[in-house]
Amino acid sequence: ILAMDINRENYQLGLPVIQKAGVAHKIDFREGPALPLLDQLIED
């Protein structure tokens, strides 16, 4: 799962729930504006 947000605090807020569910290893968090991050994914 790719999670993107301009603010890491939002991810940190939900992280305990993600960890409790045992799926933290499935989350790829990227911090920043979504469009440049998506452009970077396309280039890679």
CHARMM internal coordinates of N, CA and C (Angstrom, degrees):
IC EDIT
DIST 1 N 1 CA 1.4429
DIST 1 CA 1 C 1.5163
ANGL 1 N 1 CA 1 C 107.49
DIST 1 C 2 N 1.3022
ANGL 1 CA 1 C 2 N 116.01
DIHE 1 N 1 CA 1 C 2 N 129.00
DIST 2 N 2 CA 1.4538
ANGL 1 C 2 N 2 CA 121.31
DIHE 1 CA 1 C 2 N 2 CA 175.52
DIST 2 CA 2 C 1.5234
ANGL 2 N 2 CA 2 C 108.30
DIHE 1 C 2 N 2 CA 2 C -98.38
DIST 2 C 3 N 1.3078
ANGL 2 CA 2 C 3 N 115.76
DIHE 2 N 2 CA 2 C 3 N 120.19
DIST 3 N 3 CA 1.4670
ANGL 2 C 3 N 3 CA 121.50
DIHE 2 CA 2 C 3 N 3 CA 177.97
DIST 3 CA 3 C 1.5158
ANGL 3 N 3 CA 3 C 108.05
DIHE 2 C 3 N 3 CA 3 C -113.65
DIST 3 C 4 N 1.3301
ANGL 3 CA 3 C 4 N 116.25
DIHE 3 N 3 CA 3 C 4 N 129.07
DIST 4 N 4 CA 1.4609
ANGL 3 C 4 N 4 CA 121.14
DIHE 3 CA 3 C 4 N 4 CA 179.70
DIST 4 CA 4 C 1.5147
ANGL 4 N 4 CA 4 C 109.25
DIHE 3 C 4 N 4 CA 4 C -126.28
DIST 4 C 5 N 1.3128
ANGL 4 CA 4 C 5 N 115.32
DIHE 4 N 4 CA 4 C 5 N 138.39
DIST 5 N 5 CA 1.4627
ANGL 4 C 5 N 5 CA 120.85
DIHE 4 CA 4 C 5 N 5 CA 175.33
DIST 5 CA 5 C 1.5114
ANGL 5 N 5 CA 5 C 108.18
DIHE 4 C 5 N 5 CA 5 C -157.30
DIST 5 C 6 N 1.2919
ANGL 5 CA 5 C 6 N 115.66
DIHE 5 N 5 CA 5 C 6 N 148.07
DIST 6 N 6 CA 1.4573
ANGL 5 C 6 N 6 CA 120.54
DIHE 5 CA 5 C 6 N 6 CA 179.18
DIST 6 CA 6 C 1.5207
ANGL 6 N 6 CA 6 C 111.21
DIHE 5 C 6 N 6 CA 6 C -75.27
DIST 6 C 7 N 1.3263
ANGL 6 CA 6 C 7 N 116.05
DIHE 6 N 6 CA 6 C 7 N -14.22
DIST 7 N 7 CA 1.4608
ANGL 6 C 7 N 7 CA 121.08
DIHE 6 CA 6 C 7 N 7 CA -175.31
DIST 7 CA 7 C 1.5270
ANGL 7 N 7 CA 7 C 109.85
DIHE 6 C 7 N 7 CA 7 C -129.18
DIST 7 C 8 N 1.3079
ANGL 7 CA 7 C 8 N 117.62
DIHE 7 N 7 CA 7 C 8 N 116.37
DIST 8 N 8 CA 1.4682
ANGL 7 C 8 N 8 CA 122.27
DIHE 7 CA 7 C 8 N 8 CA -178.93
DIST 8 CA 8 C 1.5282
ANGL 8 N 8 CA 8 C 111.66
DIHE 7 C 8 N 8 CA 8 C -63.59
DIST 8 C 9 N 1.3238
ANGL 8 CA 8 C 9 N 117.84
DIHE 8 N 8 CA 8 C 9 N -25.14
DIST 9 N 9 CA 1.4659
ANGL 8 C 9 N 9 CA 120.90
DIHE 8 CA 8 C 9 N 9 CA -178.55
DIST 9 CA 9 C 1.5240
ANGL 9 N 9 CA 9 C 111.50
DIHE 8 C 9 N 9 CA 9 C -58.88
DIST 9 C 10 N 1.3194
ANGL 9 CA 9 C 10 N 117.91
DIHE 9 N 9 CA 9 C 10 N -34.95
DIST 10 N 10 CA 1.4621
ANGL 9 C 10 N 10 CA 120.70
DIHE 9 CA 9 C 10 N 10 CA 178.84
DIST 10 CA 10 C 1.5277
ANGL 10 N 10 CA 10 C 110.97
DIHE 9 C 10 N 10 CA 10 C -64.68
DIST 10 C 11 N 1.3180
ANGL 10 CA 10 C 11 N 116.25
DIHE 10 N 10 CA 10 C 11 N -40.73
DIST 11 N 11 CA 1.4623
ANGL 10 C 11 N 11 CA 120.75
DIHE 10 CA 10 C 11 N 11 CA 177.20
DIST 11 CA 11 C 1.5242
ANGL 11 N 11 CA 11 C 110.21
DIHE 10 C 11 N 11 CA 11 C -65.92
DIST 11 C 12 N 1.3248
ANGL 11 CA 11 C 12 N 116.48
DIHE 11 N 11 CA 11 C 12 N -45.18
DIST 12 N 12 CA 1.4660
ANGL 11 C 12 N 12 CA 121.02
DIHE 11 CA 11 C 12 N 12 CA -179.87
DIST 12 CA 12 C 1.5266
ANGL 12 N 12 CA 12 C 111.24
DIHE 11 C 12 N 12 CA 12 C -60.67
DIST 12 C 13 N 1.3202
ANGL 12 CA 12 C 13 N 117.06
DIHE 12 N 12 CA 12 C 13 N -33.68
DIST 13 N 13 CA 1.4610
ANGL 12 C 13 N 13 CA 121.53
DIHE 12 CA 12 C 13 N 13 CA 178.65
DIST 13 CA 13 C 1.5349
ANGL 13 N 13 CA 13 C 111.25
DIHE 12 C 13 N 13 CA 13 C -62.16
DIST 13 C 14 N 1.3148
ANGL 13 CA 13 C 14 N 116.97
DIHE 13 N 13 CA 13 C 14 N -41.32
DIST 14 N 14 CA 1.4609
ANGL 13 C 14 N 14 CA 120.87
DIHE 13 CA 13 C 14 N 14 CA -178.75
DIST 14 CA 14 C 1.5165
ANGL 14 N 14 CA 14 C 114.74
DIHE 13 C 14 N 14 CA 14 C -89.03
DIST 14 C 15 N 1.3267
ANGL 14 CA 14 C 15 N 117.14
DIHE 14 N 14 CA 14 C 15 N -9.85
DIST 15 N 15 CA 1.4626
ANGL 14 C 15 N 15 CA 120.99
DIHE 14 CA 14 C 15 N 15 CA -175.39
DIST 15 CA 15 C 1.5264
ANGL 15 N 15 CA 15 C 114.07
DIHE 14 C 15 N 15 CA 15 C -57.09
DIST 15 C 16 N 1.3291
ANGL 15 CA 15 C 16 N 120.83
DIHE 15 N 15 CA 15 C 16 N -41.30
DIST 16 N 16 CA 1.4710
ANGL 15 C 16 N 16 CA 118.77
DIHE 15 CA 15 C 16 N 16 CA 178.10
DIST 16 CA 16 C 1.5341
ANGL 16 N 16 CA 16 C 113.06
DIHE 15 C 16 N 16 CA 16 C -58.88
DIST 16 C 17 N 1.3026
ANGL 16 CA 16 C 17 N 117.03
DIHE 16 N 16 CA 16 C 17 N -36.34
DIST 17 N 17 CA 1.4674
ANGL 16 C 17 N 17 CA 120.68
DIHE 16 CA 16 C 17 N 17 CA 178.83
DIST 17 CA 17 C 1.5271
ANGL 17 N 17 CA 17 C 109.77
DIHE 16 C 17 N 17 CA 17 C -69.70
DIST 17 C 18 N 1.3240
ANGL 17 CA 17 C 18 N 116.04
DIHE 17 N 17 CA 17 C 18 N -41.80
DIST 18 N 18 CA 1.4625
ANGL 17 C 18 N 18 CA 121.13
DIHE 17 CA 17 C 18 N 18 CA 178.43
DIST 18 CA 18 C 1.5260
ANGL 18 N 18 CA 18 C 110.19
DIHE 17 C 18 N 18 CA 18 C -61.39
DIST 18 C 19 N 1.3259
ANGL 18 CA 18 C 19 N 116.40
DIHE 18 N 18 CA 18 C 19 N -44.16
DIST 19 N 19 CA 1.4662
ANGL 18 C 19 N 19 CA 120.72
DIHE 18 CA 18 C 19 N 19 CA 179.76
DIST 19 CA 19 C 1.5240
ANGL 19 N 19 CA 19 C 111.40
DIHE 18 C 19 N 19 CA 19 C -66.70
DIST 19 C 20 N 1.3210
ANGL 19 CA 19 C 20 N 116.75
DIHE 19 N 19 CA 19 C 20 N -41.05
DIST 20 N 20 CA 1.4678
ANGL 19 C 20 N 20 CA 120.36
DIHE 19 CA 19 C 20 N 20 CA 179.56
DIST 20 CA 20 C 1.5300
ANGL 20 N 20 CA 20 C 110.80
DIHE 19 C 20 N 20 CA 20 C -62.37
DIST 20 C 21 N 1.3233
ANGL 20 CA 20 C 21 N 116.21
DIHE 20 N 20 CA 20 C 21 N -35.11
DIST 21 N 21 CA 1.4636
ANGL 20 C 21 N 21 CA 120.70
DIHE 20 CA 20 C 21 N 21 CA 178.98
DIST 21 CA 21 C 1.5300
ANGL 21 N 21 CA 21 C 111.87
DIHE 20 C 21 N 21 CA 21 C -76.28
DIST 21 C 22 N 1.3345
ANGL 21 CA 21 C 22 N 116.90
DIHE 21 N 21 CA 21 C 22 N -10.43
DIST 22 N 22 CA 1.4576
ANGL 21 C 22 N 22 CA 120.53
DIHE 21 CA 21 C 22 N 22 CA 177.88
DIST 22 CA 22 C 1.5173
ANGL 22 N 22 CA 22 C 114.33
DIHE 21 C 22 N 22 CA 22 C 76.05
DIST 22 C 23 N 1.3250
ANGL 22 CA 22 C 23 N 117.07
DIHE 22 N 22 CA 22 C 23 N 25.40
DIST 23 N 23 CA 1.4592
ANGL 22 C 23 N 23 CA 119.66
DIHE 22 CA 22 C 23 N 23 CA -177.58
DIST 23 CA 23 C 1.5320
ANGL 23 N 23 CA 23 C 113.36
DIHE 22 C 23 N 23 CA 23 C -118.37
DIST 23 C 24 N 1.3201
ANGL 23 CA 23 C 24 N 117.27
DIHE 23 N 23 CA 23 C 24 N 12.89
DIST 24 N 24 CA 1.4701
ANGL 23 C 24 N 24 CA 120.51
DIHE 23 CA 23 C 24 N 24 CA -177.86
DIST 24 CA 24 C 1.5305
ANGL 24 N 24 CA 24 C 111.30
DIHE 23 C 24 N 24 CA 24 C -58.49
DIST 24 C 25 N 1.3232
ANGL 24 CA 24 C 25 N 117.10
DIHE 24 N 24 CA 24 C 25 N -32.79
DIST 25 N 25 CA 1.4629
ANGL 24 C 25 N 25 CA 120.46
DIHE 24 CA 24 C 25 N 25 CA -179.55
DIST 25 CA 25 C 1.5281
ANGL 25 N 25 CA 25 C 112.71
DIHE 24 C 25 N 25 CA 25 C -69.45
DIST 25 C 26 N 1.3281
ANGL 25 CA 25 C 26 N 116.69
DIHE 25 N 25 CA 25 C 26 N -13.17
DIST 26 N 26 CA 1.4638
ANGL 25 C 26 N 26 CA 121.02
DIHE 25 CA 25 C 26 N 26 CA -179.42
DIST 26 CA 26 C 1.5274
ANGL 26 N 26 CA 26 C 113.16
DIHE 25 C 26 N 26 CA 26 C -95.36
DIST 26 C 27 N 1.3197
ANGL 26 CA 26 C 27 N 117.38
DIHE 26 N 26 CA 26 C 27 N -4.91
DIST 27 N 27 CA 1.4584
ANGL 26 C 27 N 27 CA 121.85
DIHE 26 CA 26 C 27 N 27 CA -175.44
DIST 27 CA 27 C 1.5265
ANGL 27 N 27 CA 27 C 109.89
DIHE 26 C 27 N 27 CA 27 C -99.30
DIST 27 C 28 N 1.3121
ANGL 27 CA 27 C 28 N 115.61
DIHE 27 N 27 CA 27 C 28 N 125.99
DIST 28 N 28 CA 1.4658
ANGL 27 C 28 N 28 CA 122.23
DIHE 27 CA 27 C 28 N 28 CA 173.51
DIST 28 CA 28 C 1.5272
ANGL 28 N 28 CA 28 C 106.23
DIHE 27 C 28 N 28 CA 28 C -110.30
DIST 28 C 29 N 1.3322
ANGL 28 CA 28 C 29 N 116.62
DIHE 28 N 28 CA 28 C 29 N 100.71
DIST 29 N 29 CA 1.4598
ANGL 28 C 29 N 29 CA 120.78
DIHE 28 CA 28 C 29 N 29 CA -177.51
DIST 29 CA 29 C 1.5153
ANGL 29 N 29 CA 29 C 110.22
DIHE 28 C 29 N 29 CA 29 C -91.43
DIST 29 C 30 N 1.3278
ANGL 29 CA 29 C 30 N 115.53
DIHE 29 N 29 CA 29 C 30 N 131.32
DIST 30 N 30 CA 1.4614
ANGL 29 C 30 N 30 CA 121.99
DIHE 29 CA 29 C 30 N 30 CA 176.19
DIST 30 CA 30 C 1.5249
ANGL 30 N 30 CA 30 C 107.95
DIHE 29 C 30 N 30 CA 30 C -122.90
DIST 30 C 31 N 1.3215
ANGL 30 CA 30 C 31 N 115.81
DIHE 30 N 30 CA 30 C 31 N 127.40
DIST 31 N 31 CA 1.4622
ANGL 30 C 31 N 31 CA 120.77
DIHE 30 CA 30 C 31 N 31 CA -179.64
DIST 31 CA 31 C 1.5211
ANGL 31 N 31 CA 31 C 109.78
DIHE 30 C 31 N 31 CA 31 C -97.92
DIST 31 C 32 N 1.3350
ANGL 31 CA 31 C 32 N 115.70
DIHE 31 N 31 CA 31 C 32 N 129.29
DIST 32 N 32 CA 1.4561
ANGL 31 C 32 N 32 CA 120.62
DIHE 31 CA 31 C 32 N 32 CA 176.57
DIST 32 CA 32 C 1.5127
ANGL 32 N 32 CA 32 C 110.76
DIHE 31 C 32 N 32 CA 32 C 140.78
DIST 32 C 33 N 1.3300
ANGL 32 CA 32 C 33 N 116.16
DIHE 32 N 32 CA 32 C 33 N 178.67
DIST 33 N 33 CA 1.4646
ANGL 32 C 33 N 33 CA 120.72
DIHE 32 CA 32 C 33 N 33 CA 177.27
DIST 33 CA 33 C 1.5366
ANGL 33 N 33 CA 33 C 110.20
DIHE 32 C 33 N 33 CA 33 C -63.70
DIST 33 C 34 N 1.3021
ANGL 33 CA 33 C 34 N 116.75
DIHE 33 N 33 CA 33 C 34 N 138.10
DIST 34 N 34 CA 1.4657
ANGL 33 C 34 N 34 CA 121.86
DIHE 33 CA 33 C 34 N 34 CA -172.60
DIST 34 CA 34 C 1.5288
ANGL 34 N 34 CA 34 C 113.63
DIHE 33 C 34 N 34 CA 34 C -63.78
DIST 34 C 35 N 1.3219
ANGL 34 CA 34 C 35 N 118.49
DIHE 34 N 34 CA 34 C 35 N -43.48
DIST 35 N 35 CA 1.4649
ANGL 34 C 35 N 35 CA 119.21
DIHE 34 CA 34 C 35 N 35 CA -174.56
DIST 35 CA 35 C 1.5279
ANGL 35 N 35 CA 35 C 113.21
DIHE 34 C 35 N 35 CA 35 C -61.60
DIST 35 C 36 N 1.3296
ANGL 35 CA 35 C 36 N 119.96
DIHE 35 N 35 CA 35 C 36 N -47.96
DIST 36 N 36 CA 1.4719
ANGL 35 C 36 N 36 CA 117.90
DIHE 35 CA 35 C 36 N 36 CA 176.29
DIST 36 CA 36 C 1.5349
ANGL 36 N 36 CA 36 C 112.71
DIHE 35 C 36 N 36 CA 36 C -63.05
DIST 36 C 37 N 1.3298
ANGL 36 CA 36 C 37 N 117.09
DIHE 36 N 36 CA 36 C 37 N -35.53
DIST 37 N 37 CA 1.4646
ANGL 36 C 37 N 37 CA 119.74
DIHE 36 CA 36 C 37 N 37 CA 178.27
DIST 37 CA 37 C 1.5257
ANGL 37 N 37 CA 37 C 110.92
DIHE 36 C 37 N 37 CA 37 C -65.05
DIST 37 C 38 N 1.3237
ANGL 37 CA 37 C 38 N 116.74
DIHE 37 N 37 CA 37 C 38 N -40.84
DIST 38 N 38 CA 1.4643
ANGL 37 C 38 N 38 CA 120.27
DIHE 37 CA 37 C 38 N 38 CA 178.52
DIST 38 CA 38 C 1.5253
ANGL 38 N 38 CA 38 C 110.92
DIHE 37 C 38 N 38 CA 38 C -67.37
DIST 38 C 39 N 1.3332
ANGL 38 CA 38 C 39 N 116.85
DIHE 38 N 38 CA 38 C 39 N -40.19
DIST 39 N 39 CA 1.4669
ANGL 38 C 39 N 39 CA 119.91
DIHE 38 CA 38 C 39 N 39 CA 175.91
DIST 39 CA 39 C 1.5254
ANGL 39 N 39 CA 39 C 110.73
DIHE 38 C 39 N 39 CA 39 C -59.16
DIST 39 C 40 N 1.3199
ANGL 39 CA 39 C 40 N 116.67
DIHE 39 N 39 CA 39 C 40 N -40.84
DIST 40 N 40 CA 1.4631
ANGL 39 C 40 N 40 CA 121.00
DIHE 39 CA 39 C 40 N 40 CA 179.09
DIST 40 CA 40 C 1.5275
ANGL 40 N 40 CA 40 C 110.95
DIHE 39 C 40 N 40 CA 40 C -64.38
DIST 40 C 41 N 1.3358
ANGL 40 CA 40 C 41 N 117.08
DIHE 40 N 40 CA 40 C 41 N -38.81
DIST 41 N 41 CA 1.4683
ANGL 40 C 41 N 41 CA 120.30
DIHE 40 CA 40 C 41 N 41 CA 177.80
DIST 41 CA 41 C 1.5280
ANGL 41 N 41 CA 41 C 110.92
DIHE 40 C 41 N 41 CA 41 C -62.69
DIST 41 C 42 N 1.3240
ANGL 41 CA 41 C 42 N 116.17
DIHE 41 N 41 CA 41 C 42 N -39.92
DIST 42 N 42 CA 1.4621
ANGL 41 C 42 N 42 CA 120.21
DIHE 41 CA 41 C 42 N 42 CA 179.96
DIST 42 CA 42 C 1.5264
ANGL 42 N 42 CA 42 C 110.29
DIHE 41 C 42 N 42 CA 42 C -64.52
DIST 42 C 43 N 1.3358
ANGL 42 CA 42 C 43 N 116.50
DIHE 42 N 42 CA 42 C 43 N -40.67
DIST 43 N 43 CA 1.4619
ANGL 42 C 43 N 43 CA 120.67
DIHE 42 CA 42 C 43 N 43 CA -179.93
DIST 43 CA 43 C 1.5258
ANGL 43 N 43 CA 43 C 111.77
DIHE 42 C 43 N 43 CA 43 C -65.52
DIST 43 C 44 N 1.3316
ANGL 43 CA 43 C 44 N 116.31
DIHE 43 N 43 CA 43 C 44 N -35.67
DIST 44 N 44 CA 1.4639
ANGL 43 C 44 N 44 CA 120.51
DIHE 43 CA 43 C 44 N 44 CA -178.41
DIST 44 CA 44 C 1.5029
ANGL 44 N 44 CA 44 C 108.31
DIHE 43 C 44 N 44 CA 44 C -77.27
END
COOR INIT
IC SEED 1 N 1 CA 1 C
IC BUILD
